[in-house]
Amino acid sequence: MFAGNQRVGVAVSGGADSVFLLHILHELASRWNLHLSAVHIDHGIRGAVSREDAEFVRALASQFALPFHLHTADLAAMGDNLEQAARRVRQNFYASLLADGTLDRIATGHTRSDQAETVLYRLLRGSGLAGLSGILPITKEGLVRPLLEIDRSEIEAWLRARDLPWREDSTNLDLSYARNRLRHRVLPQLREDYNPNLDQTLAQLAILARDEEQYWDLEISARLPSSAGGPAEPIILPTSLLTGAPAQARRILRRGIELIKGDLRQIDFLHIERILEMATASEGHDRVQIPGVDILRSFEWIRLVPIGFDSARGRGYSSPLTAPGTTELPGLPVRITLQLRELPEPPESYARVVDELDWQRLTSLPPPDGAPPGFELRNWRPGDQYRRLGQSHQQKIKFLFQEFRVPLWERRDWPIITYNGDIIWTRRFGAAEQYSVGPGTRRVLRVQEVISGEKPSREIDS
């Protein structure tokens, strides 16, 4: 939880739990080689009383000769739920102290009593195992909770025995807050009627849930690493990855959603089940939008992107090509290169090469009236058709997408090369039959498609 020589900020509200934590860590600081400071937030919701709390903590820090970090906020002016606004203020202030190197850790005074309240509250709101993990002892952001194995009553008894003062926050008695109703009404009734050791039972449930989540986190990381996805990079999952054990499938989806969205707020059980229903369907295309994420099924793939991802991208491209020469696809890390090369006497089998065209055949035909001259690189458009290599008749590229099971999201940017307005090559489907290389070919136009840098999406193998 702590390492030697770390700068540890103790979050002190003035309440019993945080005052106890500061006293205990101050006693241990020299033994553990910790450099302590006190951290306090004045939320500005209780007027002069809030300022008195801040002065109480400042005096306590001065008593121990500790640096004091104070942040003052005005929650009422934020126009938000006070509990949510207070949480956001705390997170932002703590994050700033950690990010700028002022502190290495921030210790908070959460107790086993807080853990019990958190677990029960999340259970009542329909949380899954991740939520039932409750308050984590250590977070990736740098928060630590040393008191999670201690009950609030034990802490208050310790302070009274030593005649050490603390501050009482009147908002903790306000039953308009759901957490206060749990603390003062629901939990006492449950302890009396069902289990006098309920706090310990709920804390143990949090440990079991946390251990389960840690195991699954390692398992899912092997399938869906944290480097996948993000606001600008789709995540593409094979449906086979989501049709096995439901426990694994749900966690893969939750991880994918979190990577795209940044968090799992407002994502509930029914959202995940809807995506699993989509994944386990036998065939076809489907789409659903959940808070912050757009999910599309196409053939045996499922794509996760932020809401509005497709509409924010350009809807078409067209640019001239030179032979030889290279052209980048607009907005994509893909380039198309045309190369010219001379051939010796080619073997008969050369006629089946799909990405090479007979230069003489191409350049010997005059352009049709009104057709754009020369080579052009553009995206596929509805109605496009051509006679690809080895076929006796023209085919609509739309039908080739179906035959070759090309996902819907890949089609809009599908590159096509025309010459004098005539389609001569398309990605994957290759050269047009009438311009294909044959035994008499002496000069070849080779089309090469190269992915440069990162892929525009992350495909996850099953």
GUBAZA-688031 format. One record per residue (C-alpha): residue in three letters; z, y, x. Coordinates in steps of 0.05 Angstrom, whole numbers, plus 5000, padded with zeros to 4 digits. Layout:
! GUBAZA-688031
ALAZYX ...
This chain:
! GUBAZA-688031
MET500050005000 PHE501650475058 ALA499550475131 GLY503150795188 ASN501951535202 GLN498851655133 ARG499552315096 VAL502452135028 GLY502952614971 VAL508352434921 ALA506252644850 VAL512652954823 SER512853204752 GLY520353314754 GLY521752714710 ALA526452154729 ASP521151674754 SER517652154801 VAL524252454826 PHE526651744843 LEU520151594878 LEU520752214922 HIS527952044941 ILE526251324958 LEU519951494999 HIS523752035035 GLU528951525057 LEU523351045080 ALA518651555111 SER521451535181 ARG521750775181 TRP514550715155 ASN512051315195 LEU509651685132 HIS508252435128 LEU510452635058 SER508853235015 ALA510353384941 VAL504653474891 HIS505753814824 ILE501254024767 ASP503454574718 HIS499254414656 GLY501155074624 ILE502754774555 ARG510254924552 GLY510355644577 ALA516555834616 VAL519255114615 SER513054884652 ARG514155414705 GLU521455204711 ASP519154484723 ALA514554724779 GLU520255114811 PHE524854504806 VAL519754084844 ARG518554644894 ALA526054674908 LEU526353914915 ALA520653934965 SER524254495003 GLN530654085004 PHE526953535041 ALA522954035083 LEU516453775053 PRO509854135042 PHE508754304968 HIS501854274933 LEU501754624866 HIS495954644817 THR496355084754 ALA491954944693 ASP491255194623 LEU489954574580 ALA490054954515 ALA484055364537 MET479954744552 GLY478554604479 ASP479553854487 ASN484553314469 LEU490753514509 GLU492052814536 GLN484752744559 ALA484753444589 ALA491253314627 ARG488452664654 ARG482053004677 VAL485953564711 ARG490353064748 GLN484352644770 ASN480553254795 PHE486553544833 TYR488352884865 ALA481152754883 SER480553444917 LEU486753324959 LEU484152644982 ALA476952874992 ASP478553475036 GLY483153055081 THR489553405060 LEU492452725039 ASP490851995052 ARG494651714992 ILE497751984929 ALA503751594902 THR505351644828 GLY511751444793 HIS508950944743 THR513950404726 ARG513949724693 SER515750084628 ASP509350504635 GLN505549864649 ALA508149544585 GLU506250144544 THR499250174575 VAL497849434564 LEU500149434492 TYR496450084477 ARG489949794505 LEU490949134469 LEU491749504403 ARG485249884417 GLY481349244429 SER480949244505 GLY478248664545 LEU481348344606 ALA479348934651 GLY483349404607 LEU489248924602 SER489848964677 GLY493549604661 ILE495750084715 LEU493249844782 PRO498049834841 ILE492650114887 THR486150444866 LYS479750534905 GLU480651284898 GLY487151264939 LEU492651264886 VAL498550794896 ARG504050604847 PRO510150334885 LEU514750284824 LEU510849804779 GLU516049264787 ILE521849714766 ASP524049894695 ARG525150614675 SER532350454654 GLU533850204725 ILE531250854755 GLU535351294709 ALA541650884724 TRP540350964799 LEU539651724793 ARG545951784749 ALA550051374798 ARG548351884852 ASP548852494807 LEU541652684821 PRO538353154770 TRP531553094738 ARG527653464685 GLU526353224614 ASP519453374586 SER520053524512 THR512853314500 ASN515052594516 LEU518852614449 ASP513052884408 LEU511052314361 SER504352624347 TYR502152294412 ALA500251554405 ARG503551364471 ASN510151674449 ARG510051294383 LEU509050644423 ARG514850834469 HIS519851064418 ARG518050654356 VAL513550054366 LEU516149764431 PRO523549814412 GLN522049464347 LEU518148914382 ARG523648814433 GLU528748754377 ASP524848294332 TYR520747864380 ASN522147904454 PRO527748284489 ASN523848184555 LEU517448464526 ASP516348964582 GLN516448414634 THR511947974591 LEU506748524584 ALA507148694658 GLN505947964674 LEU499947964628 ALA497248554669 ILE498148164733 LEU494447554705 ALA488847984678 ARG488348364744 ASP487847724785 GLU482447464738 GLU478548104746 GLN479148104821 TYR476347394823 TRP470547574778 ASP469248224815 LEU467647824878 GLU463347334838 ILE459447884803 SER458648294867 ALA454647704895 ARG449947764835 LEU449948514825 PRO452048904887 SER454849604880 SER448649884915 ALA444349684855 GLY442450164801 GLY444750884793 PRO442451484752 ALA435451464783 GLU434550724795 PRO433950214738 ILE437249544740 ILE432848964719 LEU436148304703 PRO432847634688 THR435047374621 SER436846714654 LEU442647084688 LEU445447254619 THR444546594583 GLY449646184622 ALA457146234618 PRO458946814571 ALA464747024616 GLN459947144673 ALA454447444630 ARG459147954599 ARG461748174666 ILE454748234695 LEU452848694638 ARG459049104644 ARG457849194718 GLY450649384706 ILE452549884653 GLU457850194697 LEU452950264755 ILE447950614710 LYS452851034670 GLY458251154721 ASP463850884676 LEU465050434617 ARG467850944569 GLN465750824496 ILE462850144514 ASP465949614469 PHE465548874454 LEU459948954402 HIS455549334451 ILE455848764501 GLU454848234448 ARG448648594422 ILE445548574492 LEU447347844500 GLU443947704433 MET437848054459 ALA437947644523 THR438746974489 ALA432947084440 SER427446584452 GLU421747084464 GLY419047774455 HIS421248494464 ASP427448854439 ARG431149504451 VAL438049784440 GLN441450424460 ILE448950454473 PRO452951064497 GLY449351314559 VAL444950704570 ASP438050494545 ILE436949734546 LEU430049434539 ARG428148694536 SER421048504556 PHE419147774565 GLU424447454609 TRP427248114637 ILE432348624614 ARG432249334641 LEU438149814641 VAL436850564650 PRO440251214631 ILE438551504563 GLY432351944571 PHE430051604635 ASP422951484612 SER421952144577 ALA423952514640 ARG418352194680 GLY411052414682 ARG406652054632 GLY400251974672 TYR396652104737 SER389652154763 SER387252324833 PRO380952244874 LEU380551714928 THR376651714992 ALA374251095028 PRO377250985077 GLY383551355057 THR390551315028 THR393551614965 GLU400751624941 LEU402251464869 PRO405552094840 GLY413052034835 LEU413051304860 PRO414251014929 VAL407450664927 ARG401050824963 ILE394050554954 THR389750475016 LEU382250365017 GLN379550045081 LEU372249925101 ARG370549365148 GLU364248995171 LEU363748245162 PRO360147705202 GLU356847155163 PRO362247055109 PRO364146355085 GLU362446145014 SER369846164994 TYR369946905008 ALA367347024938 ARG374346904909 VAL378147454946 VAL381147884890 ASP382748534927 GLU376148624964 LEU369648914937 ASP362448914960 TRP361149614987 GLN353649574979 ARG353949364907 LEU358749934891 THR354850484924 SER347950264903 LEU349050384829 PRO347951094803 PRO353651394761 PRO352651394685 ASP351252054653 GLY357552474648 ALA361751994689 PRO366352284743 PRO363052134811 GLY366551754866 PHE373151374869 GLU378951544825 LEU386051274823 ARG389451314756 ASN394550974711 TRP392650474657 ARG390850764590 PRO390450434521 GLY383450154510 ASP382050024583 GLN377949394594 TYR373849064649 ARG370848404671 ARG375448144725 LEU373647664780 GLY371646974755 GLN370847184682 SER364547174639 HIS366547744594 GLN370648384592 GLN378048354574 LYS382648894551 ILE387949024603 LYS393049054547 PHE391748314534 LEU392248164609 PHE399148474608 GLN401047964555 GLU397647384591 PHE400947554658 ARG407647734625 VAL407948434653 PRO414248784628 LEU413249394583 TRP416349884633 GLU411549694688 ARG405249844648 ARG405450604643 ASP404450694718 TRP399850094728 PRO394650314780 ILE387250264766 ILE381450464811 THR374850694782 TYR368250854815 ASN363551314779 GLY367951214717 ASP367550444719 ILE373850034730 ILE372949644794 TRP380149424810 THR387049374778 ARG393749174806 ARG394948424804 PHE388548274764 GLY384148454823 ALA376848644832 ALA371548704779 GLU366748114778 GLN360448534784 TYR362948844849 SER366248224879 VAL364947984950 GLY359747444956 PRO356147035011 GLY351347605024 THR356648135032 ARG356448505099 ARG361049095085 VAL367649035048 LEU372049535013 ARG379149265016 VAL384449534968 GLN391649494993 GLU397849694954 VAL404049834996 ILE411149964973 SER414150495018 GLY421750565025 GLU426050354967 LYS423350014905 PRO423250454842 SER427849934809 ARG432749394830 GLU430948704806 ILE436648204808 ASP434947484821 SER437946934777 
